């Protein structure tokens, strides 16, 4: 009961904090969530109508069932781990809960409940097209069974990987002595890697057997077991072997949850990582302020987490590329390598929120409240290139990417950079509000899509040449918007 009460209080605090950050009421947050869900349902229905499946009498092959189950499993796992990584190690609410007569397990379980709620909401939106496809294609009874099993699979995977993330994080921090930020990064990387490996086993099975796929070919992974169980239920029977494997996975999830609640500790602090302190600051006023902004950003826990994850992804891609011989694998690695190289330019989403508490120092030194506007923009660019250049150099040395491809990425990277800085200024990141990172990242993604898709539509509609000048168009608009928003914020900030 205490865990449920803590979960209710934490969820209410998250809701009110996010509503305050967006400048709306908690009731407005509820209406916004309902609106997003309605839009997702409408989009799924539109997609189903475009596919033309309307009679509800078709059947779904076992390969399709495996792909659907694996997609739901992978989405649930990744979303849960990502939300857990965004969760700050300690907030004022959590410190208050420590004073209450509740066990550590109840506090941990209650604190993770909002993560599960948000992960469930995002996963539901992501898999809605698949569910609508199932409901439109199959008869009502089959659709009900499929939805129930997919929902159970999603919950099991979220709980399993959230527990795995907690266990690995605590082991990294307590056994190996890693700093909290590095422990979070290592735990997230391992958990995401396990989720991808678990899904790849089923995907590879489908690709290997294709049309000749049968129940016996499926692996003992949780997605494969649920797929076989779902297929047998649709046929009016119960596959005992698949049911046994599914129950075994449920038992394993329960054991992981119990272990995670037992090992979760209070030693995760919010202190910054100690990095090199003897930095040479340029004599120029703008360069000096920009360098200080970059140093503050790079020393933050968010930058450390991003840096470790991106570095681990880059090393993994380079190692696989060196030993890979299949052309399709090499092509996929080069595509994902470009995404990895773009990731450092998203660091700007944290800049304003992290350095905002120290703005008063610049106010006193410069006599102006607008002193931080341009240095912050330049500082995020310096921080982004600090992470980008070693990655690009390493990938170029192993020939995963060539120098020309890296140069061609820079205009796109500029759009990423401006979108992230603008989103981080409009909706600042806060270490006290776990959902702030999610909201800020969503805003950055929206600005990025508006800039890139809008420019592509403009170039296509007006039949303009796809030149660098037109690619720079959203960057210019983003910088102007950032300047206007920053000026307004600087005049309204309280000291």
C-alpha positions as CSV (number, residue, x, y, z in Angstrom):
1,X,0.0,0.0,0.0
2,X,2.8,2.4,0.8
3,X,4.3,1.8,-2.7
4,X,1.0,2.6,-4.3
5,X,0.7,5.8,-2.2
6,X,4.3,6.8,-3.1
7,X,3.6,6.1,-6.8
8,X,0.5,8.2,-6.7
9,X,2.4,11.2,-5.0
10,X,5.3,10.8,-7.4
11,X,3.1,10.7,-10.5
12,X,1.1,13.7,-9.4
13,X,4.4,15.6,-8.8
14,X,5.6,14.6,-12.2
15,X,2.3,15.8,-13.8
16,X,2.3,19.1,-12.0
17,X,6.0,19.7,-12.7
18,X,5.7,19.0,-16.4
19,X,2.6,21.2,-16.6
20,X,4.4,24.0,-14.9
21,X,7.3,23.6,-17.3
22,X,4.9,23.8,-20.3
23,X,3.0,26.7,-18.8
24,X,-0.3,24.9,-18.6
25,X,-2.5,23.4,-15.9
26,X,-2.5,19.8,-14.8
27,X,-5.9,19.4,-16.4
28,X,-4.4,20.8,-19.6
29,X,-1.7,18.2,-19.4
30,X,-4.3,15.5,-19.3
31,X,-6.2,17.0,-22.2
32,X,-2.9,17.2,-24.1
33,X,-2.2,13.5,-23.5
34,X,-5.7,12.7,-24.6
35,X,-5.3,14.8,-27.7
36,X,-2.0,13.0,-28.6
37,X,-3.6,9.6,-28.1
38,X,-6.5,10.6,-30.4
39,X,-4.1,11.9,-33.0
40,X,-2.2,8.6,-32.8
41,X,-5.4,6.6,-33.2
42,X,-6.5,8.7,-36.1
43,X,-3.1,8.2,-37.7
44,X,-3.3,4.5,-37.2
45,X,-6.8,4.3,-38.7
46,X,-5.7,6.3,-41.7
47,X,-2.8,4.0,-42.2
48,X,-5.1,1.0,-42.0
49,X,-7.6,2.5,-44.5
50,X,-4.7,3.2,-46.9
51,X,-3.7,-0.5,-46.6
52,X,-7.2,-1.4,-47.6
53,X,-7.8,-4.2,-45.0
54,X,-11.4,-3.7,-44.0
55,X,-13.1,-7.1,-44.0
56,X,-11.7,-8.5,-40.8
57,X,-11.6,-12.0,-42.2
58,X,-8.0,-12.3,-43.2
59,X,-5.3,-14.2,-41.3
60,X,-1.9,-13.2,-40.2
61,X,1.1,-15.4,-41.0
62,X,3.4,-16.7,-38.2
63,X,6.2,-14.5,-39.6
64,X,4.0,-11.4,-39.3
65,X,3.1,-12.4,-35.7
66,X,6.8,-12.8,-34.8
67,X,7.7,-9.4,-36.3
68,X,4.8,-7.7,-34.5
69,X,5.6,-9.4,-31.1
70,X,9.3,-8.6,-31.5
71,X,8.6,-5.0,-32.4
72,X,6.4,-4.5,-29.4
73,X,9.0,-6.2,-27.2
74,X,11.9,-4.1,-28.5
75,X,9.9,-0.8,-28.3
76,X,8.8,-1.5,-24.7
77,X,12.4,-2.4,-23.6
78,X,14.1,0.6,-25.3
79,X,11.5,3.2,-24.1
80,X,11.7,1.9,-20.5
81,X,15.5,2.0,-20.4
82,X,15.6,5.5,-22.0
83,X,13.1,6.9,-19.5
84,X,15.1,5.3,-16.6
85,X,18.3,6.9,-17.9
86,X,16.5,10.3,-17.9
87,X,15.4,9.9,-14.3
88,X,17.6,12.1,-12.1
89,X,19.4,10.2,-9.3
90,X,17.9,12.3,-6.5
91,X,15.2,14.9,-6.4
92,X,13.6,17.0,-3.6
93,X,10.6,14.7,-3.6
94,X,12.8,11.6,-3.2
95,X,14.7,13.2,-0.3
96,X,11.3,14.0,1.3
97,X,10.2,10.4,0.9
98,X,13.3,9.2,2.8
99,X,11.9,10.9,5.9
100,X,8.6,9.0,5.8
101,X,8.1,5.5,7.4
102,X,8.3,3.6,4.2
103,X,10.8,0.8,3.2
104,X,13.4,1.4,0.6
105,X,11.7,-1.2,-1.6
106,X,8.4,0.7,-1.4
107,X,10.2,4.0,-2.2
108,X,12.1,2.5,-5.2
109,X,9.0,0.8,-6.6
110,X,6.9,3.9,-6.1
111,X,9.5,6.1,-7.7
112,X,9.7,3.9,-10.8
113,X,5.9,3.9,-11.3
114,X,5.8,7.1,-13.3
115,X,8.6,5.8,-15.5
116,X,6.4,2.8,-16.3
117,X,3.3,5.0,-16.9
118,X,5.2,7.3,-19.3
119,X,6.8,4.3,-21.0
120,X,3.4,2.7,-21.4
121,X,2.0,5.8,-22.9
122,X,4.8,6.3,-25.4
123,X,4.8,2.6,-26.3
124,X,1.1,2.6,-26.8
125,X,1.3,5.5,-29.3
126,X,4.2,3.8,-31.0
127,X,2.5,0.4,-31.5
128,X,-1.0,1.7,-32.2
129,X,-0.7,1.3,-36.0
130,X,0.2,-2.3,-35.4
131,X,-2.8,-2.9,-33.1
132,X,-5.1,-1.2,-35.6
133,X,-3.7,-3.4,-38.3
134,X,-4.5,-6.5,-36.3
135,X,-8.0,-5.3,-35.4
136,X,-8.8,-4.5,-39.0
137,X,-7.3,-7.6,-40.6
138,X,-8.4,-10.3,-38.1
139,X,-11.7,-11.3,-36.6
140,X,-12.8,-9.7,-33.3
141,X,-11.9,-12.8,-31.1
142,X,-8.4,-13.1,-32.6
143,X,-7.9,-9.3,-32.2
144,X,-8.8,-9.4,-28.5
145,X,-6.5,-12.3,-27.8
146,X,-3.7,-10.6,-29.8
147,X,-4.1,-7.3,-28.0
148,X,-4.2,-8.9,-24.6
149,X,-1.0,-11.0,-25.2
150,X,0.9,-8.0,-26.7
151,X,-0.1,-5.9,-23.7
152,X,1.2,-8.5,-21.3
153,X,4.4,-8.9,-23.4
154,X,4.9,-5.1,-23.3
155,X,4.5,-4.9,-19.5
156,X,6.8,-7.9,-18.9
157,X,9.6,-6.4,-21.1
158,X,9.3,-3.0,-19.4
159,X,9.6,-4.5,-16.0
160,X,12.4,-6.9,-17.0
161,X,14.6,-4.3,-18.6
162,X,13.9,-1.6,-16.0
163,X,15.0,-4.2,-13.4
164,X,18.1,-5.2,-15.5
165,X,19.0,-1.5,-15.8
166,X,18.8,-1.0,-12.0
167,X,20.8,-4.1,-11.2
168,X,23.7,-3.3,-13.7
169,X,23.7,0.3,-12.6
170,X,24.1,-0.6,-8.9
171,X,26.7,-3.3,-9.7
172,X,28.7,-0.7,-11.7
173,X,28.5,1.8,-9.0
174,X,29.0,-0.4,-5.9
175,X,31.1,-3.3,-7.1
176,X,33.3,-1.6,-9.7
177,X,33.3,1.9,-8.1
178,X,32.1,3.8,-11.2
179,X,30.9,7.3,-10.8
180,X,27.1,7.6,-10.9
181,X,27.0,9.1,-14.4
182,X,29.3,6.5,-15.9
183,X,27.3,3.8,-14.1
184,X,24.1,5.1,-15.7
185,X,25.7,5.2,-19.1
186,X,27.2,1.7,-18.8
187,X,24.0,0.2,-17.5
188,X,21.9,1.9,-20.3
189,X,24.3,0.7,-23.0
190,X,24.3,-2.9,-21.7
191,X,20.5,-3.0,-21.3
192,X,19.9,-1.6,-24.7
193,X,22.4,-4.0,-26.2
194,X,20.6,-7.0,-24.5
195,X,17.3,-5.7,-25.8
196,X,18.6,-5.4,-29.4
197,X,20.3,-8.9,-29.2
198,X,17.1,-10.4,-27.9
199,X,15.1,-9.0,-30.7
200,X,17.7,-9.7,-33.4
201,X,17.5,-13.5,-32.6
202,X,13.8,-13.5,-33.6
203,X,14.3,-11.1,-36.6
204,X,17.1,-13.3,-37.9
205,X,15.0,-16.4,-37.6
206,X,12.3,-14.8,-39.7
207,X,14.8,-13.7,-42.3
208,X,16.5,-17.1,-42.4
209,X,13.3,-19.2,-42.8
210,X,11.0,-16.6,-44.5
211,X,8.0,-18.4,-45.9
212,X,9.0,-21.8,-44.5
213,X,8.9,-20.5,-40.9
214,X,7.2,-22.8,-38.4
215,X,6.6,-22.9,-34.7
216,X,9.6,-25.3,-34.2
217,X,12.0,-22.8,-35.8
218,X,11.3,-20.1,-33.3
219,X,13.8,-19.5,-30.5
220,X,13.2,-19.6,-26.8
221,X,13.2,-15.8,-26.5
222,X,10.2,-14.2,-24.9
223,X,8.9,-12.8,-28.2
224,X,9.2,-16.1,-29.9
225,X,7.4,-17.9,-27.1
226,X,4.5,-15.3,-27.0
227,X,4.3,-15.6,-30.8
228,X,3.9,-19.4,-30.8
229,X,1.4,-19.1,-27.8
230,X,-0.6,-16.5,-29.7
231,X,-0.7,-18.6,-32.8
232,X,-1.9,-21.7,-30.9
233,X,-4.6,-19.7,-29.1
234,X,-5.8,-18.4,-32.4
235,X,-6.1,-22.0,-33.5
236,X,-8.2,-22.9,-30.5
237,X,-5.5,-24.7,-28.5
238,X,-2.6,-24.0,-26.1
239,X,1.0,-24.8,-27.0
240,X,2.4,-26.3,-23.8
241,X,6.0,-25.7,-24.7
242,X,5.4,-22.1,-25.6
243,X,3.3,-21.6,-22.4
244,X,6.2,-23.0,-20.3
245,X,8.7,-20.7,-21.9
246,X,6.4,-17.7,-21.5
247,X,5.9,-18.5,-17.8
248,X,9.6,-19.0,-17.3
249,X,10.2,-15.5,-18.7
250,X,7.6,-14.2,-16.3
251,X,9.3,-15.9,-13.4
252,X,12.7,-14.5,-14.5
253,X,11.1,-11.0,-14.7
254,X,9.8,-11.4,-11.2
255,X,13.2,-12.5,-9.9
256,X,14.9,-9.5,-11.6
257,X,12.4,-7.2,-10.0
258,X,13.0,-8.7,-6.6
259,X,16.8,-8.3,-7.0
260,X,16.5,-4.8,-8.3
261,X,14.4,-3.7,-5.3
262,X,16.9,-5.3,-3.0
263,X,20.0,-3.8,-4.4
264,X,18.7,-0.3,-5.1
265,X,20.7,2.1,-2.9
266,X,20.7,5.8,-2.0
267,X,24.4,6.3,-2.9
268,X,23.7,7.8,-6.4
269,X,24.6,11.5,-6.0
270,X,24.2,14.4,-8.4
271,X,27.8,15.6,-8.1
272,X,29.5,16.5,-11.3
273,X,32.3,14.5,-12.7
274,X,35.8,15.7,-11.9
275,X,37.5,16.6,-15.1
276,X,40.6,18.5,-15.9
277,X,40.4,22.0,-14.3
278,X,43.4,23.8,-15.9
279,X,41.7,25.0,-19.1
280,X,43.2,27.9,-21.1
281,X,40.5,30.6,-21.4
282,X,40.9,32.9,-24.5
283,X,41.5,36.6,-24.0
284,X,38.6,37.6,-26.2
285,X,35.4,38.3,-24.2
286,X,33.1,36.3,-26.5
287,X,35.5,33.4,-26.8
288,X,36.1,33.3,-23.1
289,X,32.4,33.3,-22.2
290,X,31.8,30.7,-24.9
291,X,34.6,28.5,-23.6
292,X,33.2,28.7,-20.0
293,X,29.7,27.8,-21.3
294,X,31.2,24.8,-23.2
295,X,33.2,23.6,-20.1
296,X,30.1,23.8,-17.9
297,X,28.1,21.8,-20.4
298,X,30.8,19.2,-20.9
299,X,31.2,18.7,-17.2
300,X,27.5,18.0,-16.7
301,X,26.2,14.5,-16.1
302,X,24.0,14.7,-19.2
303,X,27.1,15.3,-21.4
304,X,28.9,12.5,-19.7
305,X,26.0,10.1,-20.3
306,X,25.7,11.1,-23.9
307,X,29.5,10.9,-24.5
308,X,29.8,7.4,-23.0
309,X,26.8,6.1,-25.0
310,X,27.9,7.6,-28.3
311,X,31.5,6.5,-27.8
312,X,30.3,2.9,-27.0
313,X,28.1,2.9,-30.0
314,X,30.9,4.2,-32.3
315,X,33.4,1.6,-31.0
316,X,30.8,-1.2,-31.5
317,X,30.1,0.0,-35.0
318,X,33.8,0.2,-35.9
319,X,34.5,-3.3,-34.5
320,X,31.6,-4.9,-36.4
321,X,32.6,-3.1,-39.6
322,X,36.2,-4.3,-39.4
323,X,35.2,-8.0,-39.1
324,X,32.1,-7.8,-41.3
325,X,32.0,-9.1,-44.9
326,X,28.3,-8.8,-45.8
327,X,27.5,-5.8,-48.0
328,X,24.1,-5.3,-46.3
329,X,25.7,-5.2,-42.9
330,X,28.3,-2.7,-44.1
331,X,25.6,-0.5,-45.6
332,X,23.6,-0.6,-42.3
333,X,26.7,0.3,-40.3
334,X,27.4,3.3,-42.4
335,X,23.9,4.5,-42.1
336,X,23.9,4.1,-38.3
337,X,27.4,5.6,-38.2
338,X,26.0,8.9,-39.6
339,X,23.3,8.9,-36.9
340,X,26.0,8.4,-34.2
341,X,28.0,11.3,-35.6
342,X,24.9,13.5,-35.4
343,X,24.2,12.7,-31.8
344,X,26.7,15.1,-30.2
345,X,24.9,18.0,-31.8
346,X,21.9,17.3,-29.6
347,X,23.8,18.2,-26.4
348,X,22.5,21.7,-26.7
349,X,19.1,20.7,-25.2
350,X,20.8,20.7,-21.8
351,X,22.8,24.0,-22.1
352,X,20.3,26.6,-20.9
353,X,18.9,24.5,-18.1
354,X,22.3,23.5,-16.7
355,X,24.0,26.9,-16.9
356,X,21.0,29.1,-16.0
357,X,21.7,29.1,-12.2
358,X,25.1,30.8,-12.9
359,X,23.7,33.6,-15.1
360,X,23.9,36.0,-12.2
361,X,27.7,35.9,-12.2
362,X,27.8,37.2,-15.7
363,X,25.1,39.8,-14.9
364,X,27.4,41.3,-12.2
365,X,30.6,41.0,-14.4
366,X,29.1,42.4,-17.6
367,X,26.3,44.7,-16.3
368,X,23.9,43.2,-18.9
369,X,21.3,40.4,-18.5
370,X,21.8,39.5,-22.2
371,X,25.5,38.5,-21.8
372,X,24.8,34.8,-22.2
373,X,22.8,34.7,-25.4
374,X,25.6,34.5,-28.0
375,X,28.2,32.8,-25.8
376,X,25.8,30.0,-25.0
377,X,25.1,29.4,-28.7
378,X,28.8,29.3,-29.5
379,X,29.5,27.2,-26.4
380,X,27.1,24.5,-27.4
381,X,28.8,24.4,-30.8
382,X,32.2,24.0,-29.2
383,X,30.9,21.2,-26.9
384,X,29.3,19.5,-29.8
385,X,32.5,19.5,-31.9
386,X,34.5,18.4,-28.9
387,X,32.5,15.1,-28.9
388,X,32.1,15.0,-32.7
389,X,35.7,15.3,-33.9
390,X,37.2,12.3,-32.1
391,X,34.2,10.1,-33.3
392,X,34.6,11.3,-36.9
393,X,38.4,10.8,-36.8
394,X,38.1,7.3,-35.5
395,X,35.4,6.3,-38.0
396,X,37.4,7.8,-40.9
397,X,40.6,5.9,-39.8
398,X,38.9,2.6,-40.0
399,X,37.1,3.7,-43.2
400,X,33.6,3.3,-41.8
401,X,33.0,6.8,-43.2
402,X,35.1,8.9,-45.5
403,X,36.0,12.6,-45.1
404,X,33.7,13.7,-47.9
405,X,30.7,12.0,-46.2
406,X,31.6,13.7,-42.9
407,X,31.7,17.1,-44.6
408,X,28.4,16.5,-46.2
409,X,26.9,15.8,-42.7
410,X,27.8,19.2,-41.4
411,X,24.8,21.1,-42.8
412,X,22.4,18.5,-41.3
413,X,24.4,18.7,-38.1
414,X,23.9,22.4,-38.0
415,X,20.1,21.9,-38.1
416,X,20.4,19.4,-35.3
417,X,22.5,21.9,-33.3
418,X,20.1,24.8,-33.7
419,X,17.0,22.7,-33.0
420,X,18.5,21.4,-29.8
421,X,19.6,24.8,-28.5
422,X,16.3,26.3,-29.4
423,X,14.3,23.5,-27.7
424,X,16.5,23.7,-24.6
425,X,15.8,27.4,-24.3
426,X,12.1,27.2,-24.9
427,X,11.6,24.2,-22.6
428,X,14.7,24.2,-20.3
429,X,16.0,21.0,-18.8
430,X,15.7,20.6,-15.1
431,X,17.4,18.1,-12.8
432,X,14.4,18.3,-10.4
433,X,11.9,17.3,-13.1
434,X,12.4,13.9,-14.6
435,X,10.1,14.5,-17.5
436,X,11.9,17.7,-18.5
437,X,14.5,15.9,-20.6
438,X,11.7,14.0,-22.4
439,X,9.7,17.2,-23.1
440,X,12.9,19.0,-24.2
441,X,14.0,16.2,-26.5
442,X,10.5,16.0,-28.0
443,X,10.5,19.7,-28.7
444,X,14.0,19.4,-30.3
445,X,12.7,16.6,-32.5
446,X,9.7,18.6,-33.5
447,X,11.8,21.7,-34.4
448,X,14.2,19.4,-36.4
449,X,11.3,17.9,-38.3
450,X,9.8,21.3,-39.0
451,X,13.1,22.6,-40.3
452,X,14.2,19.7,-42.4
453,X,10.8,18.6,-43.8
454,X,9.6,22.1,-44.3
455,X,12.7,23.1,-46.2
456,X,12.5,19.9,-48.3
457,X,8.9,20.7,-49.1
458,X,9.7,24.2,-50.0
459,X,12.6,23.2,-52.3
460,X,10.4,20.5,-54.0
461,X,7.4,22.8,-54.4
462,X,9.2,25.7,-55.8
463,X,11.6,23.5,-57.8
464,X,14.6,25.1,-56.2
465,X,18.1,23.6,-56.4
466,X,19.1,21.5,-53.4
467,X,22.1,23.6,-52.5
468,X,23.8,24.4,-49.3
469,X,22.1,27.8,-49.2
470,X,18.7,26.2,-48.9
471,X,19.9,23.7,-46.3
472,X,21.1,26.7,-44.3
473,X,17.6,28.2,-44.3
474,X,16.3,26.4,-41.3
475,X,19.5,27.2,-39.4
476,X,19.1,30.9,-40.0
477,X,15.4,30.8,-38.8
478,X,16.5,28.8,-35.8
479,X,19.2,31.2,-34.8
480,X,16.8,34.2,-35.1
481,X,14.1,32.4,-33.1
482,X,16.7,31.5,-30.4
483,X,17.8,35.1,-30.2
484,X,14.2,36.4,-29.8
485,X,13.3,33.8,-27.2
486,X,16.6,34.4,-25.3
487,X,16.1,38.1,-25.2
488,X,12.6,37.7,-23.7
489,X,13.9,35.2,-21.1
490,X,16.8,37.4,-20.1
491,X,14.5,40.3,-19.4
492,X,12.1,38.2,-17.4
493,X,14.6,36.2,-15.3
494,X,14.6,36.8,-11.6
495,X,17.8,37.0,-9.7
